[in-house]
């Protein structure tokens, strides 16, 4: 599973999932903090639709953390001031980078959580679409 997909699932799932996975690694391995969770700003790059040019929309407040497990670096970055979540994401990232045996069982868990997230989004989308107005059927 790719980092982007894994992180998106963890960010959209209940917070206890990332915590549970990180604690599983925390209890079995030595985790070295490279960079404690700290705040920063990141420029948001956007592609405009007319000429497909890139420009910077503005800055986003983030919390970033870096850890090392078994010689592999892990980075956790999350929007807002969420130090624990950034730390947990960094541990999970380092565990995947180190290809620890615990990570092999996480794929099924993360895919199941992805299905739950997609079902919630579909239900929310259906709820929103109920209020949609079809202008073609309106009489003039």
Buried (B, 14 or more C-beta within 10 A) or exposed (E): EEBEEBBBBBBBBEEEBBBEBBEBBBEEBEBEEBBEBEEEEEEEEEEEEEEEEEEEEEEEEBBBBBBBBBEBBBBBBBEEEBBBBBBBBBBBBBBBBBEBEBBEEBEEBBEEBBEEBEEEEEEEEEEEEEEEEEEEEEEE
